[in-house]
Amino acid sequence: MAGWAADCRGTLSSGETEVAALSGQGNHDKIGSVLVLGAGIGGMQASLDLANSGFKVYLVERAPAIGGVMAQLDKTFPTNDCAMCTLAPRMVECGNHRNVEKLTYSEVESIQGKPGAFQVRVRKKARSIRDDKCTGCGECMAGCLVRNDAYLEPLELEPLPLADDELAEVDRILSEHEGQAGAVVPVLQDINAKYNWLPPGAVRRVSEAMGMPLSRVLRIATFYNMFSLEPRGKHLIRVCMGTACHVKGARRILESLERELDVKAGGTTGERRFTLEAVRCLGCCGLAPVVTVNDDVYGRITPEKMIGALDGYPA
């Protein structure tokens, strides 16, 4: 929304309908306040110029935040300056300026009057948050009951789908990390190392033993790609598909392994001997193309040599 300014009255009121009015005291009095529509780079600069001249400025933006679309740019023409380097100082100054009142997530409904004494009606959309407490962390979006269906833990949990020896092993791992703050990641690492994946019963046992919601444990387990919620093979093959490896023929190596193992990337062989994965980067660009099998690194590898190396990994 482009910047646009009009003289207006600087009083703001809101009711149950979330409608605010900027109105003049009289139909003929000039008011020392200004309404600026659009909080892009032009609107912010106009607001700052007017505010520094002594005017009370109401900056109206229909988006939830100021800044406009300039943040989506990388460089600006013709100076080739960084877009954020141009935008960020104005956003900070607008946010802290005492003469600039920001009306974000708002839209103008009507304008009446004449130059010097406009009456402007602005609708403020409901945010369902407290503006004075919001830090912009986004956590409320993850737990929003409007966007997401509420999930309630059943009162009576089903029995853990774990054999007695597996349950004893998970409890042993939990006991090793007992009393450690933030031990959920090390616990999941040890379980993943033991079984080469995270069995559902083990994840539930970790949730119960550590007093954490199952959703939080699953959030951690799905965030790190070292964890798997699907059964993996005994040996994990990772083919690097980063830029250097791609140029050196990583795609041919991956296709050869798919034919040899009769699985696609992300799949596991029928006897669970191998799991084949394509990853973005293994950090060994100087050895491209690179393939890892468990903790073994194969650099400058060819499709033929890689297939031959698989014989060294028993079922």
Secondary structure, DSSP 8 states (H G I E B T S, - for coil): ---EEEEE-------TT-EEEE--SSSS---SEEEEE--SHHHHHHHHHHHHTT-EEEEEESSSSSSTTGGG-SEETTTTEEHHHHHHHHHHHHHH-TTEEEEESEEEEEEEEETTEEEEEEEE---SS-TTT--S--HHHHT-TTTS------SS-------HHHHHHHHHHHHHTTT-TTTHHHHHHHHHHHHSS--HHHHHHHHHHHT--HHHHHHHHHHSTT--SS---SEEEEEE-SHHHHHTTHHHHHHHHHHHHT--TT-B-TTSSEEEEEES--S-GGG-SEEEETTEEEES--HHHHHHHGGGS--
